[in-house]
Amino acid sequence: MRISYNWLKQFIKIDLKSEETAAILTDLGLEVEVVEKYQSVRGGLQGVVVGHVLTCEKHPDADRLKITTVDLGEGAPVQIVCGASNVAAGQKVPVATIGTQLFDKDGVAFEIKKGKIRGQESHGMICAEDELGLGTSHDGIMILDEKLKPGTPCAKVFNIENDEVFEIGLTPNRADAMSHMGVARDLRASLLQKNSNIELITPSVSTFRIDKRTLKIDVDVKDNKLAPRYCGVTISGVTVKESPEWLKNRLKAIGLTPKNNIVDVTNYILHDLGQPLHAFDAAKISGKIIVKTVAAGTKFTTLDDVERTLHEEDLMICDEKGPLCLAGVFGGKGSGVTETTNAIFLESAYFNPVSIRKSAKRHALNTDASFRFERGIDPNITEFALKRAALLIKEVAGGEITSDIIDIYPKAIEDFRVFLNFDKTAKLIGQELPKETIKKILASLDIKVTTVSDAGLGLIIPSYRVDVQREVDVIEEILRVYGYNNINFTKKLNATVSNSARTEDYKVQNIVASQLNGLGFHEMMANSLTTPDYIGLSDMLKEEYNVMMLNPLSNDLSAMRQSLLFSGLEAVSYNINRRNGDLKLFEFGKTYHKLPSGYDEPKHLTLFVSGNRNEESWTNPQKPSDFFLFKGYVSSVLDRLGITKVQNKPVASDVFAEGIAIASGNDTLVEFGTVKKSILKHFDIKQEVFYADFNWNLILKLIGSKIKFTDIPRYPEVRRDLALLVDENIAFDAIYNIARQTEKSLLKAVNLFDVYQGKNLPEGKKSYAVSFTLQDSSKTLTDEQIDKIMSKLQKNMENELGASLR
């Protein structure tokens, strides 16, 4: 938000430097991010003076140039070569002297230097209005008033305004400070604590009166909840034209482009008092003004010439023929003020903030008016702002007020009531403030004290402070005006050591993140908002489970995600399209589901691997990532967390072409595998992608078991291998489980190190090469013991799997 210092001084008479004022505002919570210089004419016409043309003769070597001698008020006259056809002796003209900086139409500065033009010296430049930035005409040089003295600075002649503008980073809760009056009100409160006797100067509307009652436009408010207060008045006989310089300068200083005197006044009041206004061409209103919602699907063209489709909850300003304006947001093209307008209906209203916010978001409109309405304006300033604007319009556009003020306000919005406890105030601030100081601060903030007791104060909060509705809000107000820097603090440092659980979520996340970083993974964070269209990619996702946004920014961000897969694939696709195809990514995040029993937000850890497993090197040739490498990554996460009592089971999710689930009892810990090509095609991914989805909430419940240590065995281990011929539908898990059941004490490891299927094998058969590691921690195994165990293993494989030695 931009605040003009000159404008601010209309409300509060101060002579502080802008840096001092900026510091005070920042301490108050209105953080000044930058202070910029503003000049109504760029460069401020520094170095441009009034010159008196003494002589004017034709240039001897150029038909279109003239040689003039000009009196600049000091010393001898100077010679200036001029190309303007209207220059003549006896004129008073603006002259840019040597060293003056002027600006071209693109804003690029250039310096006036002494030079020669066709052999004749020139000591300055006689200027046209566009060369000085005073207008757009380049028909000839400017002719000034004959009474002006040579040497008079042109900055004084043209009343160049120099201003300073504060860029304030306004927080959303400070709706009361969205105007120059609001900022001045806060500034005054702070200065009063410094014993500065400063008054807030409120513009007077005492001269407001009805000139005639010749143009009455009735108003019918259909929904008082959406429009609690609505005011209007008609002004006839206005002349729509360019605004006066003072008004244009005010708007330009804060970054607004002047349009015409009527629209400029409404914008001026908006930034002056914080009350949005709207002016309708009275001739374009059929019958009466009706404030209501309209049928869904109604078409309406706004001032930006865009046809919009209205929602049934959009509040509209209508006449008897149809919509005129999207209330509190944007005007309509068919009812706006134009050069032919001679009578207006001026609107000032208080609209429901939630309604305006929804309409603005729904139509992707962010205007100065909606910015204020949706945060909550002062409902008690509505009529005052209307009178103030009407008087200004009469001043700059002429005309007469031709109707009584219509003020529809069936139920007044009441001020808030709060009780302030002195003990709680001291506790929250950390220091006991004198009660008289507290009362003084509250009075400076227009907060009225209704009751006083030893315990505290009964207060009435003005309705424009929509952010102050609780006791803690009042304490915050006291503290920010008193000054955070004025609160004492103790030199004693107290500290406590908390007894936190080892399995706190963030700690476990850090452990796993470090583990994955060591394996070459990079952490990613995706938006929880996504498109609801993704539910069509998997039968596991249900449309009725979607948690939809009430005011989505777009259709692509209108639902909460039911899976982390698709946002991850978006990241994979984004990287591949930028020639970064070797990826290892992981993400911690939640999914969101609307279930019959209520809302559910389970947490997940997901892994994504695609492309080559390592970078290309002459010592390490590239090799694509595969399923078994990815399985190792998944297992390493569980191993790191000490989760070992698990079993494999078929994967339930339909997003995998091939996959495995790892479970603990009946609970699935993780599902992982290769993503279906049909899903990858949706994201334009042509290479294989491996995906794992961990149930993080379940993992947190399982971890926390104590680590057990055993001595390194003193006796050697023995390895024996079997090449088993089995049916092709038999998985290694079956061999592993039979081996574990056959020998539970001495069998330490079972490993599959080769699989063969093809030539020289019977049809429907495959060969598993399996190693068995045996060890006794108390003695060395004998050949007899080893042979007995291996014989038993072989026999059980034959009986249960029909396996035979190859």
Solvent accessible surface area in square Angstrom, and as a share of the most:
residue,aa,sasa,rsa
1,M,49,0.22
2,R,66,0.24
3,I,2,0.01
4,S,0,0.00
5,Y,7,0.03
6,N,43,0.22
7,W,0,0.00
8,L,0,0.00
9,K,61,0.26
10,Q,64,0.28
11,F,3,0.01
12,I,0,0.00
13,K,139,0.59
14,I,21,0.11
15,D,136,0.70
16,L,49,0.24
17,K,143,0.61
18,S,5,0.03
19,E,119,0.53
20,E,84,0.38
21,T,0,0.00
22,A,13,0.10
23,A,55,0.43
24,I,22,0.11
25,L,0,0.00
26,T,56,0.33
27,D,73,0.38
28,L,2,0.01
29,G,39,0.37
30,L,0,0.00
31,E,94,0.42
32,V,21,0.12
33,E,111,0.50
34,V,69,0.40
35,V,51,0.29
36,E,70,0.31
37,K,161,0.68
38,Y,34,0.13
39,Q,65,0.29
40,S,27,0.18
41,V,11,0.07
42,R,145,0.53
43,G,23,0.23
44,G,0,0.00
45,L,8,0.04
46,Q,121,0.54
47,G,35,0.33
48,V,1,0.01
49,V,27,0.15
50,V,0,0.00
51,G,0,0.00
52,H,50,0.22
53,V,0,0.00
54,L,74,0.37
55,T,61,0.35
56,C,39,0.23
57,E,117,0.53
58,K,123,0.52
59,H,0,0.00
60,P,90,0.56
61,D,92,0.48
62,A,12,0.10
63,D,120,0.62
64,R,213,0.78
65,L,38,0.19
66,K,58,0.25
67,I,26,0.13
68,T,0,0.00
69,T,44,0.26
70,V,0,0.00
71,D,36,0.19
72,L,29,0.14
73,G,42,0.40
74,E,147,0.66
75,G,76,0.74
76,A,82,0.63
77,P,69,0.44
78,V,38,0.22
79,Q,51,0.23
80,I,0,0.00
81,V,13,0.07
82,C,8,0.05
83,G,51,0.49
84,A,18,0.14
85,S,96,0.62
86,N,60,0.31
87,V,5,0.03
88,A,43,0.33
89,A,58,0.45
90,G,47,0.45
91,Q,33,0.15
92,K,23,0.10
93,V,0,0.00
94,P,0,0.00
95,V,0,0.00
96,A,0,0.00
97,T,33,0.19
98,I,83,0.42
99,G,43,0.41
100,T,7,0.04
101,Q,102,0.45
102,L,8,0.04
103,F,50,0.21
104,D,63,0.33
105,K,198,0.84
106,D,111,0.58
107,G,23,0.22
108,V,93,0.53
109,A,44,0.34
110,F,84,0.35
111,E,87,0.39
112,I,14,0.07
113,K,144,0.61
114,K,124,0.52
115,G,32,0.31
116,K,145,0.61
117,I,71,0.36
118,R,151,0.55
119,G,57,0.55
120,Q,52,0.23
121,E,67,0.30
122,S,8,0.05
123,H,46,0.21
124,G,9,0.09
125,M,49,0.22
126,I,10,0.05
127,C,0,0.00
128,A,4,0.03
129,E,48,0.21
130,D,49,0.25
131,E,41,0.19
132,L,6,0.03
133,G,49,0.47
134,L,50,0.25
135,G,31,0.30
136,T,132,0.76
137,S,44,0.28
138,H,118,0.53
139,D,134,0.69
140,G,17,0.16
141,I,11,0.06
142,M,38,0.17
143,I,90,0.46
144,L,17,0.08
145,D,84,0.43
146,E,141,0.63
147,K,180,0.76
148,L,42,0.21
149,K,155,0.66
150,P,40,0.25
151,G,26,0.25
152,T,35,0.20
153,P,58,0.37
154,C,0,0.00
155,A,24,0.19
156,K,148,0.63
157,V,43,0.25
158,F,56,0.23
159,N,124,0.63
160,I,20,0.10
161,E,35,0.16
162,N,88,0.45
163,D,6,0.03
164,E,37,0.17
165,V,1,0.01
166,F,0,0.00
167,E,43,0.19
168,I,2,0.01
169,G,26,0.25
170,L,33,0.17
171,T,64,0.37
172,P,99,0.62
173,N,72,0.37
174,R,12,0.04
175,A,9,0.07
176,D,13,0.07
177,A,0,0.00
178,M,4,0.02
179,S,5,0.03
180,H,1,0.00
181,M,14,0.06
182,G,1,0.01
183,V,0,0.00
184,A,0,0.00
185,R,31,0.11
186,D,5,0.02
187,L,0,0.00
188,R,42,0.15
189,A,0,0.00
190,S,6,0.04
191,L,8,0.04
192,L,34,0.17
193,Q,43,0.19
194,K,119,0.50
195,N,127,0.65
196,S,37,0.24
197,N,139,0.71
198,I,25,0.13
199,E,117,0.53
200,L,43,0.21
201,I,71,0.36
202,T,72,0.42
203,P,24,0.15
204,S,81,0.52
205,V,30,0.17
206,S,99,0.64
207,T,104,0.60
208,F,30,0.12
209,R,154,0.56
210,I,50,0.26
211,D,37,0.19
212,K,101,0.43
213,R,167,0.61
214,T,99,0.58
215,L,54,0.27
216,K,151,0.64
217,I,12,0.06
218,D,72,0.37
219,V,20,0.12
220,D,38,0.20
221,V,19,0.11
222,K,124,0.53
223,D,47,0.24
224,N,62,0.32
225,K,170,0.72
226,L,36,0.18
227,A,1,0.01
228,P,21,0.13
229,R,19,0.07
230,Y,0,0.00
231,C,0,0.00
232,G,0,0.00
233,V,1,0.00
234,T,1,0.01
235,I,0,0.00
236,S,24,0.16
237,G,52,0.50
238,V,6,0.04
239,T,78,0.45
240,V,16,0.09
241,K,110,0.47
242,E,119,0.53
243,S,7,0.05
244,P,47,0.29
245,E,109,0.49
246,W,93,0.33
247,L,0,0.00
248,K,20,0.08
249,N,13,0.06
250,R,32,0.12
251,L,1,0.00
252,K,88,0.37
253,A,2,0.01
254,I,11,0.06
255,G,56,0.54
256,L,43,0.21
257,T,104,0.60
258,P,28,0.18
259,K,148,0.63
260,N,25,0.13
261,N,0,0.00
262,I,0,0.00
263,V,41,0.23
264,D,1,0.00
265,V,1,0.01
266,T,12,0.07
267,N,38,0.19
268,Y,3,0.01
269,I,0,0.00
270,L,9,0.04
271,H,19,0.08
272,D,0,0.00
273,L,9,0.05
274,G,11,0.11
275,Q,0,0.00
276,P,5,0.03
277,L,22,0.11
278,H,35,0.16
279,A,8,0.07
280,F,0,0.00
281,D,7,0.03
282,A,11,0.08
283,A,91,0.71
284,K,77,0.33
285,I,18,0.09
286,S,31,0.20
287,G,51,0.49
288,K,66,0.28
289,I,0,0.00
290,I,18,0.09
291,V,0,0.00
292,K,64,0.27
293,T,50,0.29
294,V,24,0.14
295,A,74,0.57
296,A,64,0.50
297,G,39,0.37
298,T,40,0.23
299,K,118,0.50
300,F,14,0.06
301,T,47,0.27
302,T,0,0.00
303,L,87,0.43
304,D,64,0.33
305,D,91,0.47
306,V,67,0.38
307,E,114,0.51
308,R,33,0.12
309,T,72,0.42
310,L,4,0.02
311,H,58,0.26
312,E,88,0.40
313,E,90,0.40
314,D,0,0.00
315,L,2,0.01
316,M,0,0.00
317,I,0,0.00
318,C,1,0.00
319,D,8,0.04
320,E,111,0.50
321,K,174,0.74
322,G,22,0.21
323,P,35,0.22
324,L,15,0.07
325,C,5,0.03
326,L,1,0.00
327,A,1,0.01
328,G,8,0.07
329,V,6,0.03
330,F,48,0.20
331,G,4,0.04
332,G,1,0.01
333,K,111,0.47
334,G,58,0.56
335,S,0,0.00
336,G,9,0.08
337,V,22,0.13
338,T,51,0.30
339,E,143,0.64
340,T,117,0.68
341,T,6,0.03
342,N,95,0.49
343,A,14,0.11
344,I,0,0.00
345,F,1,0.00
346,L,0,0.00
347,E,9,0.04
348,S,0,0.00
349,A,1,0.01
350,Y,22,0.08
351,F,1,0.01
352,N,44,0.23
353,P,31,0.20
354,V,71,0.41
355,S,11,0.07
356,I,1,0.01
357,R,92,0.34
358,K,60,0.26
359,S,2,0.02
360,A,3,0.03
361,K,93,0.40
362,R,74,0.27
363,H,19,0.09
364,A,92,0.71
365,L,21,0.10
366,N,126,0.65
367,T,30,0.17
368,D,58,0.30
369,A,25,0.19
370,S,1,0.00
371,F,60,0.25
372,R,7,0.03
373,F,7,0.03
374,E,17,0.08
375,R,71,0.26
376,G,2,0.02
377,I,10,0.05
378,D,27,0.14
379,P,2,0.01
380,N,83,0.42
381,I,15,0.08
382,T,0,0.00
383,E,55,0.25
384,F,46,0.19
385,A,0,0.00
386,L,0,0.00
387,K,50,0.21
388,R,39,0.14
389,A,0,0.00
390,A,0,0.00
391,L,37,0.18
392,L,10,0.05
393,I,0,0.00
394,K,55,0.23
395,E,117,0.53
396,V,12,0.07
397,A,4,0.03
398,G,33,0.32
399,G,24,0.23
400,E,65,0.29
401,I,0,0.00
402,T,2,0.01
403,S,6,0.04
404,D,66,0.34
405,I,33,0.17
406,I,36,0.18
407,D,57,0.29
408,I,45,0.23
409,Y,49,0.19
410,P,86,0.54
411,K,168,0.71
412,A,63,0.49
413,I,57,0.29
414,E,140,0.63
415,D,57,0.30
416,F,53,0.22
417,R,180,0.66
418,V,16,0.09
419,F,98,0.41
420,L,0,0.00
421,N,45,0.23
422,F,20,0.08
423,D,115,0.60
424,K,80,0.34
425,T,3,0.01
426,A,25,0.19
427,K,170,0.72
428,L,93,0.46
429,I,13,0.06
430,G,59,0.57
431,Q,43,0.19
432,E,139,0.62
433,L,8,0.04
434,P,81,0.51
435,K,92,0.39
436,E,120,0.54
437,T,34,0.20
438,I,4,0.02
439,K,55,0.23
440,K,88,0.37
441,I,0,0.00
442,L,0,0.00
443,A,67,0.52
444,S,4,0.02
445,L,9,0.04
446,D,61,0.32
447,I,5,0.03
448,K,139,0.59
449,V,55,0.32
450,T,68,0.40
451,T,81,0.47
452,V,93,0.53
453,S,57,0.37
454,D,135,0.70
455,A,55,0.42
456,G,0,0.00
457,L,0,0.00
458,G,10,0.10
459,L,3,0.01
460,I,30,0.15
461,I,0,0.00
462,P,17,0.11
463,S,5,0.03
464,Y,26,0.10
465,R,6,0.02
466,V,40,0.23
467,D,31,0.16
468,V,2,0.01
469,Q,94,0.42
470,R,150,0.55
471,E,35,0.16
472,V,55,0.32
473,D,16,0.08
474,V,0,0.00
475,I,6,0.03
476,E,85,0.38
477,E,5,0.02
478,I,0,0.00
479,L,29,0.14
480,R,13,0.05
481,V,7,0.04
482,Y,51,0.20
483,G,11,0.10
484,Y,112,0.43
485,N,128,0.66
486,N,87,0.44
487,I,33,0.17
488,N,113,0.58
489,F,182,0.76
490,T,99,0.57
491,K,202,0.86
492,K,146,0.62
493,L,165,0.82
494,N,115,0.59
495,A,95,0.73
496,T,131,0.76
497,V,151,0.87
498,S,92,0.59
499,N,156,0.80
500,S,51,0.33
501,A,59,0.46
502,R,151,0.55
503,T,43,0.25
504,E,57,0.25
505,D,48,0.25
506,Y,125,0.48
507,K,62,0.26
508,V,3,0.01
509,Q,37,0.16
510,N,89,0.46
511,I,48,0.24
512,V,0,0.00
513,A,17,0.13
514,S,75,0.49
515,Q,47,0.21
516,L,0,0.00
517,N,79,0.41
518,G,69,0.66
519,L,59,0.29
520,G,37,0.36
521,F,3,0.01
522,H,126,0.56
523,E,93,0.42
524,M,25,0.11
525,M,174,0.78
526,A,30,0.24
527,N,86,0.44
528,S,31,0.20
529,L,41,0.20
530,T,18,0.11
531,T,17,0.10
532,P,24,0.15
533,D,97,0.50
534,Y,24,0.09
535,I,37,0.19
536,G,69,0.67
537,L,45,0.22
538,S,7,0.05
539,D,111,0.58
540,M,103,0.46
541,L,24,0.12
542,K,83,0.35
543,E,126,0.57
544,E,119,0.54
545,Y,65,0.25
546,N,13,0.07
547,V,30,0.17
548,M,97,0.43
549,M,75,0.33
550,L,160,0.80
551,N,46,0.23
552,P,50,0.31
553,L,135,0.67
554,S,52,0.33
555,N,92,0.47
556,D,95,0.49
557,L,53,0.26
558,S,6,0.04
559,A,1,0.00
560,M,37,0.16
561,R,10,0.04
562,Q,16,0.07
563,S,23,0.15
564,L,3,0.01
565,L,1,0.00
566,F,7,0.03
567,S,12,0.08
568,G,0,0.00
569,L,0,0.00
570,E,76,0.34
571,A,25,0.19
572,V,1,0.00
573,S,14,0.09
574,Y,128,0.49
575,N,37,0.19
576,I,40,0.20
577,N,93,0.48
578,R,137,0.50
579,R,229,0.83
580,N,69,0.36
581,G,21,0.20
582,D,68,0.35
583,L,9,0.04
584,K,33,0.14
585,L,18,0.09
586,F,1,0.00
587,E,2,0.01
588,F,23,0.10
589,G,10,0.09
590,K,82,0.35
591,T,1,0.00
592,Y,33,0.13
593,H,31,0.14
594,K,97,0.41
595,L,57,0.28
596,P,137,0.86
597,S,111,0.71
598,G,32,0.30
599,Y,148,0.56
600,D,60,0.31
601,E,90,0.40
602,P,29,0.18
603,K,35,0.15
604,H,29,0.13
605,L,0,0.00
606,T,0,0.00
607,L,0,0.00
608,F,1,0.00
609,V,1,0.01
610,S,1,0.01
611,G,22,0.21
612,N,39,0.20
613,R,64,0.24
614,N,47,0.24
615,E,151,0.68
616,E,137,0.61
617,S,46,0.30
618,W,238,0.84
619,T,90,0.52
620,N,66,0.34
621,P,103,0.65
622,Q,78,0.35
623,K,109,0.46
624,P,88,0.55
625,S,8,0.05
626,D,51,0.26
627,F,35,0.15
628,F,157,0.65
629,L,41,0.20
630,F,1,0.00
631,K,63,0.27
632,G,39,0.37
633,Y,17,0.07
634,V,0,0.00
635,S,34,0.22
636,S,24,0.15
637,V,0,0.00
638,L,4,0.02
639,D,90,0.47
640,R,118,0.43
641,L,21,0.10
642,G,41,0.40
643,I,11,0.06
644,T,98,0.57
645,K,185,0.79
646,V,52,0.30
647,Q,83,0.37
648,N,58,0.30
649,K,75,0.32
650,P,119,0.75
651,V,38,0.22
652,A,76,0.59
653,S,18,0.12
654,D,40,0.21
655,V,11,0.06
656,F,14,0.06
657,A,62,0.48
658,E,122,0.55
659,G,22,0.21
660,I,42,0.21
661,A,1,0.00
662,I,8,0.04
663,A,0,0.00
664,S,26,0.17
665,G,52,0.50
666,N,150,0.77
667,D,73,0.38
668,T,40,0.23
669,L,1,0.00
670,V,1,0.01
671,E,31,0.14
672,F,0,0.00
673,G,0,0.00
674,T,16,0.09
675,V,2,0.01
676,K,73,0.31
677,K,172,0.73
678,S,77,0.50
679,I,3,0.02
680,L,7,0.03
681,K,165,0.70
682,H,104,0.46
683,F,17,0.07
684,D,88,0.46
685,I,7,0.04
686,K,182,0.77
687,Q,57,0.25
688,E,90,0.40
689,V,0,0.00
690,F,5,0.02
691,Y,6,0.02
692,A,0,0.00
693,D,39,0.20
694,F,0,0.00
695,N,58,0.30
696,W,0,0.00
697,N,61,0.31
698,L,27,0.13
699,I,0,0.00
700,L,41,0.20
701,K,163,0.69
702,L,71,0.35
703,I,18,0.09
704,G,42,0.41
705,S,78,0.50
706,K,184,0.78
707,I,127,0.65
708,K,185,0.78
709,F,178,0.74
710,T,128,0.74
711,D,133,0.69
712,I,156,0.79
713,P,63,0.39
714,R,212,0.77
715,Y,66,0.25
716,P,81,0.51
717,E,109,0.49
718,V,30,0.17
719,R,133,0.49
720,R,84,0.31
721,D,72,0.37
722,L,23,0.11
723,A,42,0.33
724,L,2,0.01
725,L,27,0.13
726,V,0,0.00
727,D,58,0.30
728,E,91,0.41
729,N,131,0.67
730,I,24,0.12
731,A,60,0.46
732,F,48,0.20
733,D,59,0.30
734,A,35,0.27
735,I,0,0.00
736,Y,77,0.29
737,N,75,0.39
738,I,13,0.06
739,A,0,0.00
740,R,78,0.28
741,Q,123,0.55
742,T,19,0.11
743,E,29,0.13
744,K,164,0.69
745,S,77,0.50
746,L,32,0.16
747,L,4,0.02
748,K,98,0.42
749,A,44,0.34
750,V,16,0.09
751,N,79,0.41
752,L,53,0.26
753,F,96,0.40
754,D,76,0.39
755,V,79,0.45
756,Y,80,0.30
757,Q,99,0.44
758,G,40,0.38
759,K,160,0.68
760,N,134,0.69
761,L,25,0.12
762,P,73,0.46
763,E,177,0.79
764,G,31,0.30
765,K,56,0.24
766,K,22,0.09
767,S,5,0.03
768,Y,12,0.05
769,A,14,0.11
770,V,0,0.00
771,S,5,0.03
772,F,0,0.00
773,T,22,0.13
774,L,0,0.00
775,Q,22,0.10
776,D,20,0.10
777,S,84,0.54
778,S,78,0.50
779,K,101,0.43
780,T,75,0.44
781,L,13,0.06
782,T,73,0.42
783,D,101,0.52
784,E,139,0.62
785,Q,57,0.25
786,I,4,0.02
787,D,85,0.44
788,K,152,0.64
789,I,17,0.09
790,M,19,0.09
791,S,68,0.44
792,K,113,0.48
793,L,0,0.00
794,Q,50,0.22
795,K,128,0.54
796,N,35,0.18
797,M,0,0.00
798,E,71,0.32
799,N,108,0.55
800,E,110,0.49
801,L,29,0.14
802,G,50,0.48
803,A,4,0.03
804,S,51,0.33
805,L,85,0.42
806,R,147,0.54
